[in-house]
Amino acid sequence: MAEASESVLTKTDECSDDECGSTESPRSVMDVLQELLLSKLRLGDSEEKPIQVLDEVNFDGVVRYMASDKCKNIIVMVGAGISTCAGIPDFRSPDSGIYANLQKYNLPNPMAIFEINYFKENPSPFFQLAKEIYPGKYKPTVCHYFLRLLYEKKKLLRLYTQNVDTLEILAGLPADKVVDAHGTFHTSHCINPACRKLYTLDWMREKIFSDEVPSCTECQDTVKPDIVFFGERLPERFFVSAEEDFPICDLLIIIGTSLSVQPFAGLVDNAPAKTPRFLINKEKVGQSMYPIVLGPGLQFDSETNYRDVMWEGLCDDGCQALADALGWGEELKKLVEDEHSRIDQERQQ
C-alpha cells in the first residue's frame, strides 16, 4: 500500500503544466487508491465474469476436477488440525489446546510462550513445552499420507504448512515440496546475531530431554529451534515460493487450519481467480471480515460463489473420503498401515 501511495503522489507531483491545467477535474490520491483496491478485489464494474472451472461447485465437482488432466498443480495449505489425530494438541481448542493448558508456566499471557522478546528473557517455559511436543514422539496421520499420495500421483505442486512437527517429511514428502511457513524444529540456531551457529535436530533433542536450556558452544547464548515466534519474520522461502507457485495453481486445498494468522491466511487470495478452493475442516474459516484490508477470503455462502467448496468434519475423515472418491482409498489405507509398522519397528531398534 505504501508503494502504491508513493507512486501516485510522485505522478501527481510531476504532472506537466498542460495536465495540471486540464479542464477535467483532477483525481485525488484517494480516488486512485480506491480504484486500485477495487481492481484488486474484483469489486469494480468489470463486465468480465469469473471462469467456473468446476462442473459443479460441490464435493463431487472437486473430485471430478482432481481426476482430470486439467488439475496438475495442486497447492495444499495445512494447519495444526492435521496433526491432532497424531496426538499433538492444536493451539486454540478451548479445553485441549496448547493455549488452554499453559497455566503451569506462569506466563504473563498464553501467547508469551511463543513471543521472541519473552523467550530472550525467559526461555525455560518454551523448552518445557517443547519436550511435550517435540518431533519423534508421534506418527504421521491419514492426512499426511494423503499428501504423500498427491505427490506420488504427480499432482502436488507444493505444501505450505503452519506446523513445526516435521510429520510431512516423516510421511515421505521431499523437503523441496514442503514450505515451512512458521519454521521447523529440524534445525536450530544461536539467537546471538553475531554468532548464529547452526545446530542439528539430534543436538537439540538431547538438550531438551535433558531438561537443559540449550546454550551455544561458541558464545553461550541461547539456542532456539528455527520455528517462527511472534515478532519474527517468516522464512524468506515462504515469500519466494508463494510468488512462484500460486500463479500456476490449478487447485488450492486447505486442511485443518483456522486461517486466523497472517500472512499465512492471506495465501487463499493469492490463487488465480478461476482456481477452485477446497476446505477440509471442522468449521468454516477464511471468510474475511475485512475484505478491503485482508482480501475477500473464501466465499462459501456468497450467492455468486463459483469455486469454493467445503467438506465439514475431521481432517483424517475428509482426506480418506477424498481418496475413496478418487479411487485411492485402499492405497491410502495400506500406505498408512505399512508406514506406521515401519516407524514402530525403527523406534524399537
C-alpha positions in Angstrom: 0.0 0.0 0.0 2.9 2.4 0.8 4.4 1.7 -2.6 1.1 2.5 -4.4 0.7 5.7 -2.4 4.2 6.9 -3.3 3.8 6.1 -7.0 0.5 8.0 -7.2 1.9 11.0 -5.3 5.0 11.1 -7.4 3.0 11.0 -10.6 0.8 13.9 -9.3 3.8 16.0 -8.3 5.4 15.5 -11.7 2.4 16.5 -13.9 3.0 18.9 -16.7 1.5 22.4 -16.9 -0.9 21.2 -19.6 -2.0 18.3 -17.5 -2.4 20.4 -14.4 -4.4 23.0 -16.4 -6.8 20.5 -17.9 -10.5 21.3 -17.7 -11.2 17.8 -16.3 -11.5 17.6 -12.6 -8.2 16.1 -11.2 -8.5 12.8 -9.5 -7.4 12.7 -5.9 -4.9 10.2 -4.5 -7.8 8.6 -2.6 -9.7 8.1 -5.9 -6.8 6.3 -7.5 -6.2 4.2 -4.4 -9.8 3.2 -4.3 -9.7 2.2 -7.9 -6.6 0.1 -7.3 -8.3 -1.6 -4.3 -11.5 -2.3 -6.3 -9.5 -3.7 -9.1 -7.5 -6.0 -6.8 -10.6 -7.3 -5.1 -12.6 -7.6 -8.3 -15.4 -5.4 -6.9 -15.5 -2.8 -9.7 -17.8 -2.6 -12.6 -15.8 -5.0 -14.8 -18.0 -6.9 -17.3 -15.7 -9.9 -17.2 -17.3 -12.8 -15.3 -15.1 -15.3 -13.4 -14.4 -18.6 -15.1 -16.1 -21.5 -13.3 -13.7 -24.5 -13.7 -15.8 -26.9 -11.6 -18.7 -28.6 -13.4 -20.5 -28.5 -10.0 -19.5 -26.4 -7.1 -19.5 -29.3 -4.6 -17.5 -32.2 -3.4 -18.2 -34.3 -6.5 -17.2 -31.5 -8.7 -13.9 -31.2 -6.9 -13.3 -34.9 -7.3 -14.0 -35.0 -11.0 -11.8 -32.0 -11.5 -8.9 -33.6 -9.5 -9.2 -36.7 -11.6 -8.9 -34.8 -14.8 -5.8 -33.8 -16.8 -6.7 -30.1 -16.1 -5.7 -30.4 -12.5 -1.9 -30.8 -12.5 -0.6 -28.3 -9.9 -2.2 -28.6 -6.5 -1.2 -26.4 -3.6 -2.1 -27.6 -0.1 -2.2 -25.4 2.9 -2.3 -27.2 6.3 -2.5 -26.2 10.0 -2.5 -27.9 13.4 -5.7 -29.8 12.7 -4.0 -32.4 10.5 -1.7 -33.4 13.4 -4.3 -33.6 16.2 -5.1 -37.2 15.2 -1.4 -38.0 15.9 -1.9 -36.8 19.5 -0.3 -33.4 19.1 -2.6 -30.7 20.6 -3.6 -27.8 18.5 -3.3 -24.2 19.7 -6.8 -22.9 20.1 -9.2 -25.7 21.2 -10.9 -24.4 24.4 -10.1 -27.4 26.6 -7.3 -29.4 24.9 -5.4 -26.7 23.0 -1.9 -25.6 23.9 -3.0 -22.1 24.9 -5.7 -23.5 27.3 -3.1 -25.6 29.2 -0.3 -23.2 29.9 -1.1 -22.2 33.5 1.7 -24.2 34.9 4.3 -22.0 33.2 3.2 -18.8 35.0 3.1 -16.8 31.8 2.0 -13.1 31.6 -0.3 -14.3 28.8 -0.7 -17.6 26.9 0.9 -16.4 23.7 4.0 -15.2 25.5 5.5 -18.7 25.3 5.9 -18.0 21.6 6.9 -14.3 21.7 10.6 -13.7 20.9 11.1 -11.0 23.4 9.8 -13.1 26.2 11.8 -16.1 25.1 15.0 -14.0 25.2 14.2 -13.0 28.8 12.9 -16.4 30.0 13.4 -19.4 27.6 12.6 -22.1 30.1 8.8 -22.3 29.6 9.2 -22.8 25.9 11.7 -25.6 26.3 9.4 -27.3 28.9 6.6 -27.2 26.3 8.9 -28.3 23.5 9.7 -31.5 25.4 6.0 -32.4 25.2 5.5 -31.7 21.5 9.0 -32.5 20.2 9.3 -34.4 16.8 10.0 -38.1 17.2 7.2 -38.9 19.6 4.4 -39.0 17.0 3.5 -40.7 13.7 2.0 -39.1 10.6 -1.7 -39.2 10.1 -4.0 -40.2 7.3 -3.8 -36.6 6.2 0.0 -36.6 5.9 -0.1 -39.8 3.9 -2.8 -38.4 1.6 -0.4 -35.6 0.9 2.3 -38.1 0.0 -0.2 -39.8 -2.4 -0.8 -36.4 -4.1 3.0 -36.2 -4.6 3.3 -39.7 -5.9 0.4 -39.1 -8.3 2.4 -36.1 -9.6 -0.4 -33.7 -8.6 1.3 -31.8 -5.7 3.0 -28.6 -6.6 3.8 -27.5 -3.0 2.6 -28.0 0.6 2.5 -24.9 2.8 2.4 -25.9 6.4 2.0 -23.9 9.6 3.1 -26.9 11.6 6.6 -27.4 13.1 6.2 -31.1 13.9 8.0 -32.3 10.7 5.4 -35.0 10.2 5.2 -34.2 6.5 8.8 -35.1 6.0 8.4 -38.2 8.2 5.5 -39.2 5.9 7.8 -39.2 2.9 7.4 -35.8 1.3 10.6 -34.4 -0.2 11.9 -31.3 1.5 11.7 -29.3 -1.7 7.9 -29.9 -1.8 7.4 -28.5 1.7 7.3 -24.8 2.7 7.6 -24.5 6.5 5.7 -21.2 6.8 6.3 -21.0 10.5 9.7 -22.6 10.6 10.8 -26.0 11.8 12.3 -27.9 14.6 14.6 -29.6 12.1 17.4 -27.1 12.6 18.3 -24.6 15.4 20.5 -21.5 15.6 22.1 -19.4 18.3 20.0 -16.3 18.8 23.1 -14.1 19.1 23.1 -12.1 15.8 26.8 -12.0 15.7 27.1 -15.8 16.1 24.1 -17.7 14.6 25.8 -21.1 14.9 23.8 -23.9 13.4 22.7 -27.0 15.4 21.1 -30.2 14.4 17.8 -31.8 15.4 19.6 -34.5 17.4 21.7 -32.0 19.3 18.6 -30.0 20.3 16.7 -33.1 21.2 19.4 -34.2 23.6 19.4 -30.8 25.3 15.6 -30.6 25.6 15.2 -34.1 27.0 18.0 -33.5 29.5 15.9 -30.6 30.8 18.5 -28.1 29.8 18.1 -24.7 28.2 20.3 -25.1 25.2 23.4 -22.9 25.2 25.6 -22.1 22.3 29.0 -23.8 22.5 30.6 -20.8 20.9 29.2 -17.8 22.7 27.0 -19.3 25.5 23.9 -17.5 24.3 20.6 -19.4 24.0 20.0 -21.7 21.0 16.4 -21.7 19.6 14.8 -24.1 17.2 14.1 -22.4 13.8 10.4 -22.1 14.4 8.9 -18.6 13.9 8.0 -16.8 17.1 5.6 -13.8 17.3 7.8 -10.8 16.5 9.9 -12.7 13.9 9.7 -12.6 10.1 8.6 -15.7 8.3 11.3 -17.5 6.3 12.3 -15.9 3.0 11.4 -19.1 1.2 7.8 -18.7 2.2 7.5 -15.4 0.2 9.7 -16.5 -2.7 7.8 -19.8 -3.2 4.4 -18.2 -2.8 5.2 -15.7 -5.5 6.3 -18.5 -7.9 3.7 -21.2 -7.1 0.4 -19.5 -6.8 0.1 -18.1 -10.3 0.2 -21.6 -11.7 -2.0 -23.2 -9.0 -4.8 -25.3 -10.5 -6.5 -26.3 -7.2 -6.0 -25.0 -3.6 -6.7 -27.5 -0.9 -6.9 -26.1 2.7 -6.9 -28.6 5.6 -7.1 -28.2 9.4 -6.3 -24.5 9.9 -8.2 -21.7 11.5 -6.8 -19.3 8.8 -6.5 -16.7 11.6 -2.8 -15.9 11.4 -1.4 -13.6 8.8 0.3 -13.7 6.4 -0.3 -17.4 6.0 -4.1 -17.0 5.9 -3.8 -14.4 3.1 -2.4 -17.1 0.8 -6.0 -18.1 -0.1 -6.4 -14.9 -2.0 -3.1 -15.5 -4.0 -4.7 -18.2 -6.1 -5.8 -17.1 -9.6 -9.4 -16.0 -9.8 -10.5 -19.2 -11.6 -8.8 -21.6 -9.3 -11.1 -23.8 -7.2 -10.5 -23.8 -3.4 -11.4 -26.8 -1.3 -11.5 -26.7 2.5 -11.4 -29.7 4.8 -12.1 -28.6 8.3 -14.4 -28.9 11.3 -15.9 -25.5 10.7 -16.0 -22.8 8.1 -13.0 -20.5 8.2 -11.3 -18.0 5.9 -14.4 -15.8 5.3 -12.8 -12.3 5.6 -14.4 -9.7 7.9 -12.2 -7.0 6.4 -12.1 -7.7 2.7 -10.6 -4.4 1.7 -7.7 -4.8 4.1 -7.1 -8.6 4.1 -8.7 -9.7 0.8 -12.1 -11.2 0.2 -11.2 -14.7 1.5 -13.3 -17.8 0.9 -16.8 -17.3 -0.4 -18.8 -20.4 0.6 -22.0 -18.5 1.5 -21.9 -16.0 -1.4 -24.7 -16.2 -3.9 -22.1 -15.8 -6.6 -19.8 -18.5 -5.3 -18.3 -20.3 -8.3 -15.2 -22.1 -6.8 -15.2 -22.6 -3.0 -16.2 -26.0 -1.6 -16.1 -27.3 2.0 -16.0 -30.8 3.5 -17.0 -30.5 7.1 -15.5 -32.9 9.6 -12.3 -34.3 11.0 -9.3 -33.9 8.7 -8.4 -37.6 8.5 -12.0 -38.4 7.6 -12.1 -35.8 4.9 -8.8 -36.9 3.3 -10.0 -40.5 3.4 -13.3 -39.6 1.8 -11.5 -37.7 -0.9 -9.1 -40.6 -1.5 -12.1 -43.0 -1.7 -13.9 -40.9 -4.2 -10.7 -40.7 -6.3 -10.2 -44.4 -6.2 -7.2 -44.2 -4.0 -8.9 -45.3 -0.8 -7.4 -48.7 -0.3 -4.0 -47.5 -1.5 -4.1 -44.8 1.3 -5.1 -47.3 4.0 -2.3 -49.7 3.0 0.2 -46.9 2.9 -0.8 -45.8 6.5 -0.6 -49.3 7.8 2.7 -50.1 6.2 4.4 -46.9 7.2 3.2 -47.0 10.8 4.5 -50.5 11.1 7.9 -49.4 9.7 8.1 -46.5 12.1 7.2 -48.7 15.0 10.0 -51.2 14.1 12.6 -48.5 13.7 11.8 -47.0 17.0 12.0 -50.3 18.8 15.6 -50.9 17.5 
